[in-house]
Amino acid sequence: MKQTGSRQEADRKQTGSRQEADRKQTGNKQEAYRKQIGSRQEAVRKQTGDKQEAYRKQIGSRQEAVRKQTGCDL
């Protein structure tokens, strides 16, 4: 009787530990996924910002070239 009770208690503890480990692992996966998504979004924001900055510089260079060309022609 005592042995069976001890086994059941040990099984309960082991099962509880497994469930706790599963919860922690799942939590870590979710956290890692959130960080990954955040990194992707940040990368997209930076890339978009870089493209806009490059476009602004390109437009500025064109305007500057037109000014110089027009100034020289006059």
CYANA upper distance limits for C-alpha pairs under 8 A (distance plus 0.5 A):
  1 MET  CA      5 GLY  CA      6.76
  2 LYS  CA      6 SER  CA      6.59
  3 GLN  CA      7 ARG  CA      6.65
  4 THR  CA      8 GLN  CA      6.69
  5 GLY  CA      9 GLU  CA      6.62
  6 SER  CA     10 ALA  CA      6.51
  7 ARG  CA     11 ASP  CA      6.48
  8 GLN  CA     12 ARG  CA      6.57
  9 GLU  CA     13 LYS  CA      6.72
 10 ALA  CA     14 GLN  CA      6.55
 11 ASP  CA     15 THR  CA      6.44
 12 ARG  CA     16 GLY  CA      6.45
 13 LYS  CA     17 SER  CA      6.56
 14 GLN  CA     18 ARG  CA      6.69
 15 THR  CA     19 GLN  CA      6.65
 16 GLY  CA     20 GLU  CA      6.60
 17 SER  CA     21 ALA  CA      6.55
 18 ARG  CA     22 ASP  CA      6.53
 19 GLN  CA     23 ARG  CA      6.61
 20 GLU  CA     24 LYS  CA      6.72
 21 ALA  CA     25 GLN  CA      6.55
 22 ASP  CA     26 THR  CA      6.47
 23 ARG  CA     27 GLY  CA      6.50
 24 LYS  CA     28 ASN  CA      6.59
 25 GLN  CA     29 LYS  CA      6.69
 26 THR  CA     30 GLN  CA      6.69
 27 GLY  CA     31 GLU  CA      6.62
 28 ASN  CA     32 ALA  CA      6.53
 29 LYS  CA     33 TYR  CA      6.53
 30 GLN  CA     34 ARG  CA      6.59
 31 GLU  CA     35 LYS  CA      6.70
 32 ALA  CA     36 GLN  CA      6.58
 33 TYR  CA     37 ILE  CA      6.62
 34 ARG  CA     38 GLY  CA      6.55
 35 LYS  CA     39 SER  CA      6.56
 36 GLN  CA     40 ARG  CA      6.73
 37 ILE  CA     41 GLN  CA      6.67
 38 GLY  CA     42 GLU  CA      6.58
 39 SER  CA     43 ALA  CA      6.53
 40 ARG  CA     44 VAL  CA      6.63
 41 GLN  CA     45 ARG  CA      6.65
 42 GLU  CA     46 LYS  CA      6.67
 43 ALA  CA     47 GLN  CA      6.49
 44 VAL  CA     48 THR  CA      6.46
 45 ARG  CA     49 GLY  CA      6.53
 46 LYS  CA     50 ASP  CA      6.52
 47 GLN  CA     51 LYS  CA      6.66
 48 THR  CA     52 GLN  CA      6.71
 49 GLY  CA     53 GLU  CA      6.59
 50 ASP  CA     54 ALA  CA      6.52
 51 LYS  CA     55 TYR  CA      6.54
 52 GLN  CA     56 ARG  CA      6.61
 53 GLU  CA     57 LYS  CA      6.72
 54 ALA  CA     58 GLN  CA      6.57
 55 TYR  CA     59 ILE  CA      6.63
 56 ARG  CA     60 GLY  CA      6.54
 57 LYS  CA     61 SER  CA      6.53
 58 GLN  CA     62 ARG  CA      6.75
 59 ILE  CA     63 GLN  CA      6.69
 60 GLY  CA     64 GLU  CA      6.56
 61 SER  CA     65 ALA  CA      6.54
 62 ARG  CA     66 VAL  CA      6.64
 63 GLN  CA     67 ARG  CA      6.67
 64 GLU  CA     68 LYS  CA      6.72
 65 ALA  CA     69 GLN  CA      6.48
 66 VAL  CA     70 THR  CA      6.38
 67 ARG  CA     71 GLY  CA      6.42
 68 LYS  CA     72 CYS  CA      6.54
 69 GLN  CA     73 ASP  CA      6.62
 70 THR  CA     74 LEU  CA      6.82
